[in-house]
Each structure stands twice: as C-alpha cells, then as structure tokens.
Amino acid sequence: MRTKFIYIFYLLLFTNCSSFLEVDPKSSISGDGIIKDETSANAAISGVYDALRSYYSVNYQSIAYLSGDNVQWTGSQSQIQEFINHKVNPENGTIASTWNGIYTTINRANNVIRAIASYEGDGIPTAVKDKVLGQAYAIRGLAYFDLVRVWGGVPLIKEPTAKVGDNIGIARSTVEQTYQQILDDLNLAEGLLTSTTDRFAFTKKTVWALKARYYLYQKNWEKARDYAKLLIDDQSDYELIAPYYAFFKNDVTGTRESVFELFYSINEPNPHRAQWQPQTNGGTRQWAPSDPLIALLTNTSTAGARSVLIAKDNQNRWYGDLYYRSSGADPTYVIRIAELYLIRAEAYAELNEYNLALADLNKVRKRALLPDNLFTTSKSNLLLWIENERRLEFAFEAHRWFDLVRTGRAQQVLGIGESFRLLLPIPYSQILADPALKQNPGYSS
C-alpha cells in the first residue's frame, strides 16, 4: 500500500475450485516471480480481487454514504461524524484506511501486470495471460477512478512496491493526468478481455460499463451514451428485472440486472450487513437511512417498489435492508444495468435529446412500479428528475455524494459553505511520510 509502502506483496492461493470467486483462501505466497503457470496466474488475480473487495466492504462506502444525504451515522465516533458535517480532518482514520486499501489493490495489480508482461515461459496459454492481465488493468483503472473521485489528482504508481521507500518522492499527478491513467488502463483492458458475460469478474463488457461512467464524469456525453448503449442493447444478458427488489431479495446474486458485483461468502462475509442491520438482527445499525430519505421511501408517489429498501426494528427505528443475509454473503453492487440506463438518460438530456432521455428515465421508473409518463421540454427539470431517480435507485449504493459533486450541486443541496471540502484531505500519515506529497488546498498539512 502507499503508506510508503509498508507492504510486502502477497497473493491468495486458491485451490479446489471452479471459480476463483467462489473459494476460500488456503495460504499466502510472497515475493517476485511467483507467476509460473496457469494456476499461479489465476491465484494472483484472485489476490487483486480480494484487495478490491476489502476496500469496497466498508471504508470507501463509508465515505460515499456519509458524505451525502441518504445515510446517517448512529454511532459515537467523532471521526465518522466528520463526513456528515463536511469537516473531515487529515488525521481521520477512515480516509487513511481507504487510501491504504486502494493503493494495496493497485500494488497487487502492478505485481500481476509486471509478472505477466515479463513472463516468457510456455506454461500459461495466451488466452489466460490476456484474461489475467486485462483484469489487472481494469481493476487498477477502477481503483484510480475511486481515488480521483475522493482526492483529486493522486500519485500514479505503476510499478510494484517491494520495500519501504520505493515510492518516496513521487508527487501527485493532476486530475487530468489521473483521469488519463484511468482511461489508459481501461483501454488496455478492453483490448485484452473478451466480450463474455461475467457478473463477478471484469470482461470487455464490464469495461464498457465503467467507460460509460467514466465519460459521464468527463462530460463527454456522446461517448457516455454510446458505451451505455452497448450493454443496454445486449438484452440477451442484461435487463431491468422487475420488480425493483428482484435483484437482491431472496438471497439472489448475479442476476441479469448485475453488470459487476463483488462476491462475498459465509467464510469471507461482507461487513455491510452488520453496519445496516439492527441489534435484533445481529447488527449494529451504525448506518441508517436519513430522515429525508425515509420521507421519500415511505411516500408511494416517490418510492414505488423501492420502499422495501427500509424496514423497522422492534424499537420502531428505520434501518436499511439492502444488505440483510444472515450469512453475511451480501454482494457489493458496483455497476447495475439501471445505472447504464440513467447514464444514457443524462447524456441524452445534455445532448438535448429530451424524448430519448425521458424514454430511458421512464423505463427505470416503470421497473420501480412508478408512473412512466414523465414529460418535459425543460433540460433543468429533466436533469433534476434524473438526479432524483439516481438518489432512490441507488439509495444504499455508493453514488449520491459523487453524483452531487460531479454535477456541481453538492454545496447547494448539502449546504457546504467551503468549496475545497468537495475533495477530502490527503491522510496526514501520507503527508508525514513523504514531503513530496502535497495537501489539498484548504486543509492544513
């Protein structure tokens, strides 16, 4: 990780399995040159996914949830409350853990990329090398995308870190350079991966979905529209399954709604469930729906089928019920087909194609059992409707805060007085470790 990096690369070795996402870690291996055959190559990419699952389980989600207006914190830790108050300090432990977790993922990806790229033996079929390498590039691209959304430009580490001090002196890149690195990685992944459908691992289709999101953030409406269309038109593999809750209720995973979700199991549980569920269900309910969100989800005219996202405990308190499985095997939903519809709707709206935008918006509303006859000729109204739809569609997925920031509405909607707080501070531990790493403006180093 980039704690400058006090990290020795290790990869989880998985055995006796048909899919690396469906097995338990048996042992660890470390050092360079460990990818020697197809088995070790698959074990290596499993280790990268494991790191991705780790930072997506609580830390990154906590930043996304609590910085927005859908989720409240019921615990007593003052550092967590900093996100809700939009007064995050550089010493905050959650941002430090998130930074470290994302750079751990990047470092594992870098190890795989170097090992596969330098492999000269004949023990790994070309198709396997391409698949492993493509997934490593895709995960690294997603990791840098997650970094830039929280902190802006960050150090671009593209070589493995083997010992303390390897990355001392690497300054932060600009926001533009960071986004270019993301695109470079996604382009490399797209060229290596096949257009198969796998809802738990990166394929070319997953990259297309992430590119649609990328271009939405870049305000490249044509490309956002076009990449979203690639998956929307693939109706043999993806659809808005009805009703809304059909993609998560009854312990289902990997439905046709899903483009990419992170797999957890009873042996590697997702900590999400404990954060959401009340004590009577074995949780802590430290994350809870906010009062404004409760008002929306209990109003039949705005909630529709999404009212099932919340429930009441025996003390008459509302709690989030997207993550509910007693085994803790709840997926983390990274990209769903509903997001592609709403990305395309927003792109169409920005391109003044109002009828097409409304068609996509109304499809998402219809699936949620809401009236699908919205109509307007006002761009501002249409964009606000799309924003509101995203708020409810992804109520307990990590979108709301980032949506408000990217559209320039966070300060108005959330009452944030200081614009510099739209980016979080670089963790103080990182600044302390490397003088080349400069703090975001507005924060003390």
N, C-alpha and C positions, 0 to 999 in steps of 0.2 A: 504494500500500500504506500501511499505517498505520505507517510509520517517520516519521511525522507529515506527511504522506505525501510522501516524496521520490519522487514518481511522476507522470509525465505520461501520461495515459490514451492507450493505443494499442489499435487493433483490427487483427486479422489479416485481410487481404483475400484471399479465396479465389476462384479462377476456374476455369472449365472443369471443372465437377464436377456430379455428380448428387446428392451429399450432402455437406454441409459437414464431415462427419466422415471423409471419405474422400479428402481432398485435402491439398496441401502449401501452406504459407504462401508467398505470392509477394511481398508488400510490406507495409509498415505505413503507417497513416494516423493522424493525431492531431488533437486539438482538439475543440471543441464543434460541435454541429450537423452532424455528419458523416453522420447517417442521413437520407438524402434520397429513397430509393426502396427497392424490394424487395431489390435486390442488396446495397446497403449495410446494410440491416437484417439480412439473413442473415449478412453478413460480421461485423457487430457481435456477434451472439450466438455466432458461431464463436470470437471472441476471448475470450468469457467461458468457454466450454468449454475453451479452450486453457489458461487460468489454472487451472481446476479440475483438469485433467489434470496440470498441473505440480505442485501441492502434494500430489496423491494419488500421485505417482510414487514418491517416496522419503521425504520429510520427515515427513508426517503418519503414514504407515505405520510409519516407524521408531519413533515414539513409541508407537504402538499395539502393535507387535510386542514391542519390547524391555522394555516395562513389565510385560508379562505373563510367563507361564511356559512358553510354547511355543517361544520363539526365543532363541537365544544369540548373542552378538556374538563373532566370532573375530578382529576387528581389534585395533589397539593404541591407538586414540584414547580417551583417558580420558573425554572428554565424552560419548561414546556409552555407555560403561560406566555412567555416572551413572543411566541409565534402569533398568538391570538391578539396580543397587544401591539404587534408590529414594532417591537423594541428588542430585537434579537441582539445579544452581545457576542463579541468574538469568542468569549470563553464558553459559550453554550456547548454542552456535551453532545447534543443531538446533531448539530452541524458537523462537529468533529468526527463523530461515528459515521455519519453519512459520507463525508468526504473520504475517509479512510476506506469505507466499504466499496465505494465506486472505484477508487484507484486500485484496490485489491483486484477487482474484476478486470480492470484494464491491464494490470500487470499479468494476470493469468492469461488473458487473451494475447498479450505480447509474447509470452513464452511459447504459446501454441503457434503463433504466426511465425516466429523465428525458427522453431523446431521443424515445422512442416516445410517452410520455404527452403530450408537448408538440407532437408532430407534427400539423400542420394541413393538409398537402398531400393530394393525391389519388393519389400515386404508389405507395402501399403499400395493398394490399387489406386490409380489416378482418380477414379470417381470418389473414393473415400478421402483422399487428400483434399480434393476440391471441396467436398462437403464440410470437412472439419475446418479447413482454412476459411471458407465462406462464412461459416457460423461464427468463427472468432472475430472476423472483421465486422460482422453485423452486430455482435454484442458490444464490441468496442465502440462502434458508432452510436448505439443506443446509450451507452454509458457516458460518452462525451455530450450527447444531447441532454441527458439528465443533469450533467454538471453545468452546462451553459445556461440552462433554464433557471438554476438556483443562484449561480455566482457570476454569470457573465463569462468573459474570457478566462481561460484557465491554462496552466502548463500542459503542453501537449507531449505526453510521454509515449514514445512509440517503440522503445526498446525495453527488453526485460530488465528488471531491477534485481540484482543478485546480492548486493551488500549495502550496508549503511553508507550514505554519501553519494551513491550513484547519480542521484538527481539534484544534488546541491547546485544552485546557480542557474537553474532553468527558469527563466522568467515567465510570467503569464503571457499567453498569446492574446490577441484582441478577440472580441466577439466574432468578428468577421472571419478571422483565421480559424477559430474553433468550429464555427459552422462549416467552413470549407473542409476541415478534417472529417467532420461527420459525414459530409457528402462523399468525400473520397472513400471512406470506409464502406459506405452503403453501395457505392458504385462497384467497388471491388467485390463485395459480397454478391451483388446482383449478377456479376459476370461469372461467378463460380458456382452458385447454387442452382438447383433445378426447380422448375415450377410445379413441384408436387405440393400437396396439402398436408401440413403437419401443424397441429394446433399447439404443440408443446415445444417446438424447436423452429429455428429460423430456416425458411426456404426462400426462394426467389419471391414468392407471393407475400411472405411476411415483410420482406424488404420493401416491396411495393407499397404496402400499407404504411410502413414507417416513413417512406418517402412522401407519401401524401400528407402525413402530419408535419414532416419537415418543411415542405413547401408552403403549408398553411402558415407556419410560423414566419417563413420568409416573405409572406405576402405575394408569392408567385402563384396567382390564382389559377392560371391555365394548367400548370403542372400539378398543383394540388388536385384540381378537378380530374385530370387525366389519370393520375395514379390511383385515385379513389375509384374511378370508373373500372379499372382493371379487375378489382375484386368484386365490386357491385355486380358487374356483368357476369361474373363466374357463379351463376346461380346453381350450378350442379354441386358446388362445395360450400357456398355461403348464403345465408338468408337471415332475415329478421324473424326469428322463430316466435310464434305467438302462443300464449300471451307473454307480456314482458318478462315475467319471472321464470319462464321456462328454461332460460339459460343457466339458472343457478339452483332452483328448488329441487328437492328430492335427490340430493347428493350427486347430481349430474356434473360431469366435467367434459370438456372438449366437444361441446355441441356445435352445430352448424353456424351458430351465432359467433363463435370464437374464431378470431384470426390468430392471436397469440396469447396464451395464458401460461403462468408459471405453475408447475406441478409441485404439490406437497403431498405428504403421506402421513400415516399414523406414526411412522418412525422418524420422519422429518416434518413435523407439523408447522403450519403457518401460524405465527403468533397473532395474526389478525383477530382470530376468533376470541381469544382471551381479552383483547382490548375492547371489543364491542359488546360481548355478551354480559348480562348482569350476574351478580353473585349467585343467584338461584340456579343459573345455568353453568356455573363453574367458571365464570369470567370475572373481570374487574370493572367493566363498563367505564373505563377511563376515557374512551372516545364515545361521544354520544351525539345524536342529531341536535343541531341548534334549534332554538325556538322558531326562527324564520323558516327553516327547512321543514320543521314539524307542521307549521301552518300550511305550507304548500302541499305536503304529503297527506294531510288529513282533509284536504279540500278536493272533493270529487271532480271539480272542473279543472284542476291543475294536476292532480295526481294520477287519476286513472288507475291502471294496474300497478303503478309504482308504489301505491300505498303499502304494499307488502314489504317494502324495504325497512319499515319500522314496526315495532311491537312494544307492548307494555309489560313490565315485570310485575311482581306481586306487590310492589310498593307504588304502583301506578306511574312509574317512570318510563319514558320512552327510551328505547335503545335501537341501535342499528342491527338489522338481521340479514344482511347480505352474506356475512361470514358466520356460520352457525353450526357447522358439523362437529359432532361430539368427538370425532377422531382428530380434529384439527387439520384435516386434509383439504381445506378450502383453497381453491386456486387464487392467485392474484391475477386479475384481468388486466392485461397490458393494452391489448387492442381488440375491440369488437367490431363487427360489421356495422353496427349502429354509428360508430364514430366515423366510418368512411362515408355513410350517408350524410351525416351532418357536416363533415369537411366539405363534401361536394356541394351541399346546400349553401354553405357560407361562400365558397368560391363562386358559385353561380350568382349569388346576391351581389358580390363585389364586381362581377362582370356584367351587372345589370340584366341578367337573365332571370327575372323575377319568377316567371311561371315555372321554370325548371327548378329553381331553388325551393319554391313552395311545394312542388311535387315531392322532392326528397324529404323536406320537413314533415309534410303530411303523412308520408309513409311511416316515419318513426312515431308520429303521434297515433296513427291508427293502430300500430302494434301495441301501443300502451293503452289502448281502449279509450282514446280521447277523440273528439271530433276531428276529422281530417279534411275540413273545408276552410282552413285559413286562407285568406286572400288579402293582398295589399299591393299597392304600387309605390309604397314608401320604402326606400332602402333602409332607413334608420329603424323603422318598425320591424322590418324583416330580420335585420341583424339582431335586434333585441330579442325577437321571438326565438331565433336560433340559439342565442346565448342562454335564454331561459330554459330551452329544451335540453341543452347540454347540462345545465345545472341539475336537472332532475334525472335525466337519463343516466348520468354518471355520478349520482349523488354521493356514493361512497367509493368512488374510484378517483385516482389522483389527477383530476383535470381542473377543477373550479379555480383554484388560485392561479394556475398558469394561464388559463383562459382569460381571466381578468387582466393579468399583466400584459399578455401579448396584444390584447385589443385596446390597451391604454385606458381601461376603465377601473382599474384596481383602486386608485386613490379616491375616485368619486364614490364607488359602491361601498368600499370598506372604510372610508373616512381616514385614509392615511395622509397625514399632513406633509411628510417629507418624502420626496420622490426617490431619494437614494435608498430608501428601505424596500424598494421593489426588487433589489438584489440583496442577498444576505451577506453578512461579513465572512471573509475568509477566516477559518478557525485560527484562533490565536496560537495554538500549538504549532501550526504550519508556518506562520509568520516568524515565530520564535526560532524554528529550526533552520530557516533559510532566509537570509536578508534579501535575497533576490525576489522573493515573493511579496508583492506589494498589496496592501489592503484596498478594498473597495472604497471609493470616495465616501466621506461622511462618517466612517467608522474610525475609531482610534485603533492604532495598531498594538 
